[in-house]
Amino acid sequence: MDTKVHYNRTPTRKCYIYSKANWENINKEQLQTTIEANNQKEDSVQQLWSTFKADLFKTMDANIPNKEIRSRNNIPWIKHKHKKMLKRKQRLYKQARKTRKWTNYRAYQKECKRSLRRAEWEYVNSNIIEGLQNNNNKPFWKYVKSKRQDSNGIAPLKHGTTLVNDSKGKAELLLKQFKSVFTRTSKAEMPETRISPKVSSNQSKLTRKASKNY
């Protein structure tokens, strides 16, 4: 069993760029769709809605540019200036790979780390402590949430070529792994222990007297 952690990446979603849309074509195509829907009076409301929805998304895909985006966790202390610093660090990294000169990149990388750590502790000291003093626990729990790495408990486990996601399957795999480590021995295989002979109190007194004489 492979117990290596496999993180689930957030699926991408389509985002339309409405500022670059061709509204003239959209209006024409949607007007044609409305006319066709009026002629289909025998269809049910659900069929008309499904037809309208399919035509609408088809028109949007044809006349509105779109891009695939992925949602990211928003770290509360990273502001706009820190994002600009990270982008500049990425540009310096690409430049250093081409020129094989890493001095500027490493120096700016240390500067970014210092800036991010300073921003984090300033956020902790100002927002969280101030919130706790005012009986407001929201900033504290928001900070705890940002430090979590996996919000789903135990990450998916890989068993052979399959990836197990459900709780029952993960519990069974972990139980099987723990059972394979520990072994249970039977009583028949236990070695016999030698019992030392009992020494009477009189014999112990004699040995004490003999030791004093020596």
Secondary structure, 3 states (H helix, E strand, C coil): CECCCCCCCCCCEEEECHHHCCHHHHHHHHHHHHHHHHHCCCCCHHHHHHHHHHHHHHHHHHHCCEEEECCCCCCCCCCHHHHHHHHHHHHHHHHHHHHCCCHHHHHHHHHHHHHHHHHHHHHHHHHHHHHHHCCCCHHHHHHHHHHCCCCCCCCCEEECCEEECCHHHHHHHHHHHHHHHCCCCCHHHCCCCCCCCCCCHHHHHHHHHHHHHC
